[in-house]
């Protein structure tokens, strides 16, 4: 009888933990991008039944993950299921400042997608973290769906990635607009600039125009990587100035 009561108590405790609560946000451990990514991977790895994991930074940015059986199934709102892009989105979100919290919600398992194996996801996140910390133009290209240098004539220089997403070559109007922006930045005391053009919602692609490595670059960002792109640009500008 005693054993039966203990079993019932354990089952009741499990049921209470699984029940959605009005205030269910929990602290996500870690103060660095690496630690936060690792914490998200541990939360994903601990799932059994289908779950929606809502991770929110102190600054308000949110990323919503679907997980099941220790695998990441999808990032809600992402325009691509490519593993490299998914990992870059996780790393970009982990880079937001301040404490992060997450909520766990039960969902119905209506998807047939098997998602990403834990080992593959961890390896991709490790590569994305190294890229985000690289502070060079190769990192800028990796975090973009497409990128290229922009000549004064509007011609694209050494395009990388999905070049069809970039402005047409040559785009004299774009080059003229960029020249106007550079003049305006000069009036403000500096010639270097970083402009992100597009919708404000996190997780979308944007057209990026940035002065870096001695030239103007244009890029179409991978979803959810804007913060990481800005960090690469900033680090590159600092290294150029010595």
C-alpha positions in Angstrom: 0.0 0.0 0.0 2.9 2.4 0.8 4.5 1.7 -2.5 1.2 2.4 -4.3 0.8 5.8 -2.5 4.4 6.7 -3.5 3.7 5.8 -7.2 0.5 7.9 -7.1 2.4 10.8 -5.6 5.1 10.6 -8.3 2.5 10.5 -11.1 0.6 13.4 -9.6 3.9 15.4 -9.5 4.6 14.6 -13.1 1.1 15.6 -14.2 1.4 18.9 -12.3 4.7 19.7 -14.0 3.3 19.0 -17.4 0.2 21.1 -16.9 0.4 24.5 -18.6 0.6 27.4 -16.1 -0.4 31.0 -16.4 3.1 32.0 -15.3 5.4 29.3 -16.8 8.4 31.3 -17.9 11.7 29.9 -16.7 15.1 31.4 -16.7 17.4 30.2 -19.5 20.9 29.7 -18.1 23.9 31.4 -19.5 25.2 34.9 -20.0 27.1 34.3 -23.3 25.8 33.3 -26.7 27.6 29.9 -26.4 26.0 29.2 -23.0 22.5 30.2 -24.1 22.7 28.1 -27.2 23.9 25.1 -25.1 20.9 25.8 -22.7 18.5 25.8 -25.6 19.9 22.6 -26.9 19.5 21.0 -23.5 15.9 22.1 -23.3 15.3 20.6 -26.8 17.1 17.4 -25.9 14.9 17.0 -22.8 11.6 16.9 -24.8 9.6 13.7 -25.2 6.1 14.7 -26.3 5.6 17.5 -28.8 6.4 20.9 -27.3 6.4 24.6 -28.4 9.4 26.3 -26.7 9.1 30.1 -26.7 12.4 31.8 -25.9 12.3 35.5 -25.1 15.3 37.9 -24.6 15.1 40.7 -22.0 15.0 43.1 -24.9 11.8 41.6 -26.2 13.0 39.5 -29.2 11.4 36.1 -29.4 12.1 32.8 -31.1 9.6 29.9 -31.1 10.8 26.4 -31.5 8.9 23.1 -32.0 10.6 20.1 -30.5 9.8 16.4 -30.0 11.8 13.4 -28.8 14.9 15.4 -28.2 14.9 16.8 -31.7 14.3 20.3 -33.0 11.4 20.0 -35.5 11.2 23.5 -36.7 11.6 27.2 -36.0 8.2 28.9 -36.4 8.1 31.6 -39.0 11.4 30.6 -40.6 11.4 30.8 -44.4 13.9 27.9 -44.8 14.4 24.5 -43.1 18.1 24.4 -44.0 20.1 23.2 -41.0 22.8 25.9 -41.4 20.1 28.6 -41.4 18.3 27.1 -38.4 21.6 27.0 -36.5 22.4 30.6 -37.4 18.9 31.7 -36.2 19.5 30.0 -32.8 22.9 31.7 -32.5 21.6 35.1 -33.5 18.8 34.9 -30.9 21.2 33.8 -28.2 23.3 36.9 -29.0 20.5 39.3 -27.8 21.4 41.2 -24.6 20.1 40.5 -21.1 18.7 37.5 -19.4 16.6 35.1 -21.5 13.5 33.2 -20.3 11.6 30.4 -22.0 8.1 28.9 -21.8 7.1 25.3 -22.6 3.7 24.6 -24.2 2.0 21.3 -25.1 1.1 21.0 -28.8 -0.5 18.4 -31.0 1.8 16.2 -33.0 0.4 16.9 -36.5 3.7 17.2 -38.3 5.5 14.3 -40.0 8.9 16.1 -40.2 11.6 14.2 -38.2 13.5 17.4 -37.6 17.2 17.6 -36.8 19.3 15.1 -34.9 20.9 16.5 -31.7 24.4 15.8 -32.9 23.9 17.5 -36.3 22.2 20.5 -34.7 25.0 20.9 -32.1 27.7 20.7 -34.8 25.9 23.3 -36.9 25.4 25.6 -33.9 29.1 25.3 -33.1 30.0 26.4 -36.7 27.5 29.3 -36.5 29.0 30.4 -33.2 32.5 30.4 -34.7 31.3 32.3 -37.7 29.5 34.9 -35.6 32.6 35.5 -33.5 34.9 35.6 -36.5 34.6 39.3 -37.2 35.5 39.1 -40.9 33.8 39.4 -44.3 33.7 35.6 -44.7 31.4 35.5 -41.6 29.3 38.3 -43.2 28.9 36.1 -46.3 28.1 33.0 -44.3 25.3 34.7 -42.4 23.7 36.0 -45.6 21.6 34.2 -48.2 23.5 36.3 -50.8 26.2 38.9 -50.7 28.5 40.9 -52.9 30.6 44.1 -53.1 29.0 47.1 -54.7 31.1 49.2 -57.1 30.5 52.9 -57.6 28.8 52.1 -61.0 26.3 49.8 -59.3 28.0 46.6 -60.5 28.2 43.6 -58.1 31.6 42.4 -57.2 32.3 38.7 -56.4 28.7 37.7 -55.6 28.2 34.8 -53.2 25.2 32.6 -52.4 21.8 33.0 -54.1 22.8 36.0 -56.3 19.4 36.2 -57.8 18.2 37.7 -54.5 20.5 40.7 -54.9 19.7 43.9 -56.8 20.1 43.6 -60.6 23.6 44.1 -61.9 24.4 47.0 -62.5 22.0 49.0 -60.4 23.0 52.6 -60.8 20.1 53.9 -58.7 21.1 51.8 -55.8 24.7 53.0 -56.1 23.5 56.6 -56.1 21.3 56.0 -53.0 24.3 54.4 -51.2 26.4 57.4 -52.1 23.7 59.7 -50.6 23.8 57.6 -47.4 27.5 57.8 -47.2 27.5 61.6 -47.6 24.8 61.8 -44.8 26.9 59.6 -42.6 29.9 61.9 -43.3 27.9 64.9 -42.0 27.3 62.9 -38.8 31.0 62.4 -38.3 31.7 59.0 -39.9 31.8 57.3 -43.2 31.1 53.8 -42.1 27.5 52.7 -42.0 25.2 49.7 -41.7 21.7 49.9 -43.0 19.1 47.1 -42.7 16.1 47.5 -45.0 13.0 45.4 -44.5 10.3 44.5 -42.1 10.9 44.9 -38.4 9.8 41.5 -37.3 12.6 39.2 -36.1 13.2 36.1 -38.3 12.7 37.8 -41.7 15.3 38.5 -44.4 16.5 42.0 -44.9 18.5 43.8 -47.5 21.8 44.9 -45.9 24.0 47.8 -47.1 27.3 48.0 -45.1 30.6 49.8 -45.5 33.3 47.3 -44.4 36.8 46.0 -45.4 37.3 49.1 -47.6 34.2 48.7 -49.8 30.5 48.8 -49.8 28.8 45.4 -49.4 25.2 44.4 -50.1 23.6 41.3 -48.7 20.3 39.6 -48.1 20.4 38.3 -44.5 19.5 34.9 -43.4 16.3 35.0 -41.2 17.1 35.8 -37.6 20.7 36.7 -38.1 20.6 40.5 -38.1 22.3 40.9 -34.7 25.1 38.5 -35.7 25.6 40.4 -39.0 25.8 43.7 -37.1 28.4 42.2 -34.8 30.5 40.9 -37.7 30.3 44.4 -39.3 31.3 46.1 -36.1 34.2 43.8 -35.4 35.5 44.1 -39.0 35.3 47.9 -38.7 37.3 47.9 -35.5 39.9 45.5 -36.9 40.3 47.7 -40.0 41.0 50.7 -37.7 43.6 48.8 -35.7 
